[in-house]
Amino acid sequence: MSVTVPTFFENPTRASLNYFVLMLLRNSPKHGYMLMQDIERHTQGKWKPSHSAIYKLLNGLEASGYIFSWEEKDGERARKVYQISEEGLKLLQESEQDFESFINAFISSIVEAERVNPDHLTVLLTKKGKALMNGLDPERRYKILNKLKIFLDTESLRVNRELESLKKTD
């Protein structure tokens, strides 16, 4: 059974999970439960894929040749361990280009938005964010940089307070 892996823009949720799993497997081989834990940890608990979603995805990626697996004994139990294949690495490269296009669109929308979630302003500190900012007219750029400065000043105060409180507990 061969599975067509959607591009990021065709199905963002499914493509994101494919991308995420392949990224995690690029670093080291893992079993399904470990992948679920890693996804939950990296998303700070905001994304908790089910067992069935992970194993369905892994089976599809393996059937398509993007990953391969083997069994390892863990005491009495056998666990299936997955690793990314050369084909998977190629897919990951292609996905990174799609994801980069998405990030560019996201940064561009932040730059153009009148109201911006302050947490999203940090993306303007990236190379891509800075490059997009340089293309704006001075008035628009001033407004966005002012929002960013207010956010950074506020965060700097919060971090300093937290550091001070941690020093006191030492």
MODELLER restraints for C-alpha pairs under 7 A, 6 or more apart:
rsr = mdl.restraints
at = mdl.atoms
rsr.add(forms.Gaussian(group=physical.xy_distance, feature=features.Distance(at['CA:1:A'], at['CA:63:A']), mean=5.79, stdev=0.5))
rsr.add(forms.Gaussian(group=physical.xy_distance, feature=features.Distance(at['CA:2:A'], at['CA:60:A']), mean=6.81, stdev=0.5))
rsr.add(forms.Gaussian(group=physical.xy_distance, feature=features.Distance(at['CA:2:A'], at['CA:63:A']), mean=5.48, stdev=0.5))
rsr.add(forms.Gaussian(group=physical.xy_distance, feature=features.Distance(at['CA:2:A'], at['CA:64:A']), mean=4.84, stdev=0.5))
rsr.add(forms.Gaussian(group=physical.xy_distance, feature=features.Distance(at['CA:3:A'], at['CA:60:A']), mean=5.58, stdev=0.5))
rsr.add(forms.Gaussian(group=physical.xy_distance, feature=features.Distance(at['CA:3:A'], at['CA:64:A']), mean=5.82, stdev=0.5))
rsr.add(forms.Gaussian(group=physical.xy_distance, feature=features.Distance(at['CA:6:A'], at['CA:15:A']), mean=5.61, stdev=0.5))
rsr.add(forms.Gaussian(group=physical.xy_distance, feature=features.Distance(at['CA:7:A'], at['CA:15:A']), mean=5.83, stdev=0.5))
rsr.add(forms.Gaussian(group=physical.xy_distance, feature=features.Distance(at['CA:7:A'], at['CA:95:A']), mean=6.79, stdev=0.5))
rsr.add(forms.Gaussian(group=physical.xy_distance, feature=features.Distance(at['CA:7:A'], at['CA:98:A']), mean=6.97, stdev=0.5))
rsr.add(forms.Gaussian(group=physical.xy_distance, feature=features.Distance(at['CA:8:A'], at['CA:15:A']), mean=4.99, stdev=0.5))
rsr.add(forms.Gaussian(group=physical.xy_distance, feature=features.Distance(at['CA:8:A'], at['CA:16:A']), mean=6.64, stdev=0.5))
rsr.add(forms.Gaussian(group=physical.xy_distance, feature=features.Distance(at['CA:8:A'], at['CA:98:A']), mean=6.02, stdev=0.5))
rsr.add(forms.Gaussian(group=physical.xy_distance, feature=features.Distance(at['CA:8:A'], at['CA:99:A']), mean=6.48, stdev=0.5))
rsr.add(forms.Gaussian(group=physical.xy_distance, feature=features.Distance(at['CA:19:A'], at['CA:92:A']), mean=6.61, stdev=0.5))
rsr.add(forms.Gaussian(group=physical.xy_distance, feature=features.Distance(at['CA:19:A'], at['CA:95:A']), mean=6.72, stdev=0.5))
rsr.add(forms.Gaussian(group=physical.xy_distance, feature=features.Distance(at['CA:21:A'], at['CA:35:A']), mean=6.99, stdev=0.5))
rsr.add(forms.Gaussian(group=physical.xy_distance, feature=features.Distance(at['CA:22:A'], at['CA:84:A']), mean=6.50, stdev=0.5))
rsr.add(forms.Gaussian(group=physical.xy_distance, feature=features.Distance(at['CA:22:A'], at['CA:92:A']), mean=6.63, stdev=0.5))
rsr.add(forms.Gaussian(group=physical.xy_distance, feature=features.Distance(at['CA:25:A'], at['CA:83:A']), mean=5.54, stdev=0.5))
rsr.add(forms.Gaussian(group=physical.xy_distance, feature=features.Distance(at['CA:25:A'], at['CA:84:A']), mean=5.54, stdev=0.5))
rsr.add(forms.Gaussian(group=physical.xy_distance, feature=features.Distance(at['CA:26:A'], at['CA:84:A']), mean=5.88, stdev=0.5))
rsr.add(forms.Gaussian(group=physical.xy_distance, feature=features.Distance(at['CA:28:A'], at['CA:83:A']), mean=6.98, stdev=0.5))
rsr.add(forms.Gaussian(group=physical.xy_distance, feature=features.Distance(at['CA:29:A'], at['CA:81:A']), mean=6.35, stdev=0.5))
rsr.add(forms.Gaussian(group=physical.xy_distance, feature=features.Distance(at['CA:29:A'], at['CA:82:A']), mean=5.37, stdev=0.5))
rsr.add(forms.Gaussian(group=physical.xy_distance, feature=features.Distance(at['CA:29:A'], at['CA:83:A']), mean=4.54, stdev=0.5))
rsr.add(forms.Gaussian(group=physical.xy_distance, feature=features.Distance(at['CA:30:A'], at['CA:81:A']), mean=5.26, stdev=0.5))
rsr.add(forms.Gaussian(group=physical.xy_distance, feature=features.Distance(at['CA:30:A'], at['CA:82:A']), mean=5.39, stdev=0.5))
rsr.add(forms.Gaussian(group=physical.xy_distance, feature=features.Distance(at['CA:30:A'], at['CA:83:A']), mean=6.82, stdev=0.5))
rsr.add(forms.Gaussian(group=physical.xy_distance, feature=features.Distance(at['CA:31:A'], at['CA:79:A']), mean=6.80, stdev=0.5))
rsr.add(forms.Gaussian(group=physical.xy_distance, feature=features.Distance(at['CA:31:A'], at['CA:80:A']), mean=5.79, stdev=0.5))
rsr.add(forms.Gaussian(group=physical.xy_distance, feature=features.Distance(at['CA:31:A'], at['CA:81:A']), mean=4.33, stdev=0.5))
rsr.add(forms.Gaussian(group=physical.xy_distance, feature=features.Distance(at['CA:31:A'], at['CA:82:A']), mean=5.84, stdev=0.5))
rsr.add(forms.Gaussian(group=physical.xy_distance, feature=features.Distance(at['CA:32:A'], at['CA:54:A']), mean=6.66, stdev=0.5))
rsr.add(forms.Gaussian(group=physical.xy_distance, feature=features.Distance(at['CA:32:A'], at['CA:55:A']), mean=6.65, stdev=0.5))
rsr.add(forms.Gaussian(group=physical.xy_distance, feature=features.Distance(at['CA:36:A'], at['CA:48:A']), mean=6.99, stdev=0.5))
rsr.add(forms.Gaussian(group=physical.xy_distance, feature=features.Distance(at['CA:36:A'], at['CA:49:A']), mean=6.52, stdev=0.5))
rsr.add(forms.Gaussian(group=physical.xy_distance, feature=features.Distance(at['CA:39:A'], at['CA:47:A']), mean=6.92, stdev=0.5))
rsr.add(forms.Gaussian(group=physical.xy_distance, feature=features.Distance(at['CA:40:A'], at['CA:46:A']), mean=6.81, stdev=0.5))
rsr.add(forms.Gaussian(group=physical.xy_distance, feature=features.Distance(at['CA:40:A'], at['CA:47:A']), mean=5.62, stdev=0.5))
rsr.add(forms.Gaussian(group=physical.xy_distance, feature=features.Distance(at['CA:40:A'], at['CA:48:A']), mean=5.40, stdev=0.5))
rsr.add(forms.Gaussian(group=physical.xy_distance, feature=features.Distance(at['CA:61:A'], at['CA:67:A']), mean=5.85, stdev=0.5))
rsr.add(forms.Gaussian(group=physical.xy_distance, feature=features.Distance(at['CA:62:A'], at['CA:68:A']), mean=5.46, stdev=0.5))
rsr.add(forms.Gaussian(group=physical.xy_distance, feature=features.Distance(at['CA:65:A'], at['CA:87:A']), mean=6.49, stdev=0.5))
rsr.add(forms.Gaussian(group=physical.xy_distance, feature=features.Distance(at['CA:66:A'], at['CA:84:A']), mean=6.18, stdev=0.5))
rsr.add(forms.Gaussian(group=physical.xy_distance, feature=features.Distance(at['CA:66:A'], at['CA:85:A']), mean=5.37, stdev=0.5))
rsr.add(forms.Gaussian(group=physical.xy_distance, feature=features.Distance(at['CA:66:A'], at['CA:87:A']), mean=5.16, stdev=0.5))
rsr.add(forms.Gaussian(group=physical.xy_distance, feature=features.Distance(at['CA:66:A'], at['CA:88:A']), mean=3.82, stdev=0.5))
rsr.add(forms.Gaussian(group=physical.xy_distance, feature=features.Distance(at['CA:67:A'], at['CA:82:A']), mean=6.54, stdev=0.5))
rsr.add(forms.Gaussian(group=physical.xy_distance, feature=features.Distance(at['CA:67:A'], at['CA:83:A']), mean=5.46, stdev=0.5))
rsr.add(forms.Gaussian(group=physical.xy_distance, feature=features.Distance(at['CA:67:A'], at['CA:84:A']), mean=4.26, stdev=0.5))
rsr.add(forms.Gaussian(group=physical.xy_distance, feature=features.Distance(at['CA:67:A'], at['CA:85:A']), mean=4.82, stdev=0.5))
rsr.add(forms.Gaussian(group=physical.xy_distance, feature=features.Distance(at['CA:67:A'], at['CA:88:A']), mean=6.04, stdev=0.5))
rsr.add(forms.Gaussian(group=physical.xy_distance, feature=features.Distance(at['CA:68:A'], at['CA:82:A']), mean=5.68, stdev=0.5))
rsr.add(forms.Gaussian(group=physical.xy_distance, feature=features.Distance(at['CA:68:A'], at['CA:83:A']), mean=5.55, stdev=0.5))
rsr.add(forms.Gaussian(group=physical.xy_distance, feature=features.Distance(at['CA:68:A'], at['CA:84:A']), mean=6.47, stdev=0.5))
rsr.add(forms.Gaussian(group=physical.xy_distance, feature=features.Distance(at['CA:68:A'], at['CA:85:A']), mean=6.43, stdev=0.5))
rsr.add(forms.Gaussian(group=physical.xy_distance, feature=features.Distance(at['CA:69:A'], at['CA:80:A']), mean=6.33, stdev=0.5))
rsr.add(forms.Gaussian(group=physical.xy_distance, feature=features.Distance(at['CA:69:A'], at['CA:81:A']), mean=5.31, stdev=0.5))
rsr.add(forms.Gaussian(group=physical.xy_distance, feature=features.Distance(at['CA:69:A'], at['CA:82:A']), mean=4.35, stdev=0.5))
rsr.add(forms.Gaussian(group=physical.xy_distance, feature=features.Distance(at['CA:69:A'], at['CA:83:A']), mean=6.21, stdev=0.5))
rsr.add(forms.Gaussian(group=physical.xy_distance, feature=features.Distance(at['CA:70:A'], at['CA:80:A']), mean=5.57, stdev=0.5))
rsr.add(forms.Gaussian(group=physical.xy_distance, feature=features.Distance(at['CA:70:A'], at['CA:81:A']), mean=5.49, stdev=0.5))
rsr.add(forms.Gaussian(group=physical.xy_distance, feature=features.Distance(at['CA:70:A'], at['CA:82:A']), mean=6.86, stdev=0.5))
rsr.add(forms.Gaussian(group=physical.xy_distance, feature=features.Distance(at['CA:71:A'], at['CA:78:A']), mean=6.06, stdev=0.5))
rsr.add(forms.Gaussian(group=physical.xy_distance, feature=features.Distance(at['CA:71:A'], at['CA:79:A']), mean=5.40, stdev=0.5))
rsr.add(forms.Gaussian(group=physical.xy_distance, feature=features.Distance(at['CA:71:A'], at['CA:80:A']), mean=4.43, stdev=0.5))
rsr.add(forms.Gaussian(group=physical.xy_distance, feature=features.Distance(at['CA:71:A'], at['CA:81:A']), mean=6.01, stdev=0.5))
rsr.add(forms.Gaussian(group=physical.xy_distance, feature=features.Distance(at['CA:72:A'], at['CA:78:A']), mean=5.47, stdev=0.5))
rsr.add(forms.Gaussian(group=physical.xy_distance, feature=features.Distance(at['CA:72:A'], at['CA:79:A']), mean=5.28, stdev=0.5))
rsr.add(forms.Gaussian(group=physical.xy_distance, feature=features.Distance(at['CA:72:A'], at['CA:80:A']), mean=6.33, stdev=0.5))
rsr.add(forms.Gaussian(group=physical.xy_distance, feature=features.Distance(at['CA:72:A'], at['CA:81:A']), mean=6.91, stdev=0.5))
rsr.add(forms.Gaussian(group=physical.xy_distance, feature=features.Distance(at['CA:73:A'], at['CA:79:A']), mean=6.22, stdev=0.5))
rsr.add(forms.Gaussian(group=physical.xy_distance, feature=features.Distance(at['CA:107:A'], at['CA:123:A']), mean=6.75, stdev=0.5))
rsr.add(forms.Gaussian(group=physical.xy_distance, feature=features.Distance(at['CA:107:A'], at['CA:129:A']), mean=6.09, stdev=0.5))
rsr.add(forms.Gaussian(group=physical.xy_distance, feature=features.Distance(at['CA:108:A'], at['CA:132:A']), mean=6.90, stdev=0.5))
rsr.add(forms.Gaussian(group=physical.xy_distance, feature=features.Distance(at['CA:110:A'], at['CA:116:A']), mean=6.44, stdev=0.5))
rsr.add(forms.Gaussian(group=physical.xy_distance, feature=features.Distance(at['CA:118:A'], at['CA:151:A']), mean=6.31, stdev=0.5))
rsr.add(forms.Gaussian(group=physical.xy_distance, feature=features.Distance(at['CA:121:A'], at['CA:148:A']), mean=6.03, stdev=0.5))
rsr.add(forms.Gaussian(group=physical.xy_distance, feature=features.Distance(at['CA:123:A'], at['CA:129:A']), mean=6.06, stdev=0.5))
rsr.add(forms.Gaussian(group=physical.xy_distance, feature=features.Distance(at['CA:124:A'], at['CA:130:A']), mean=5.82, stdev=0.5))
rsr.add(forms.Gaussian(group=physical.xy_distance, feature=features.Distance(at['CA:133:A'], at['CA:141:A']), mean=6.27, stdev=0.5))
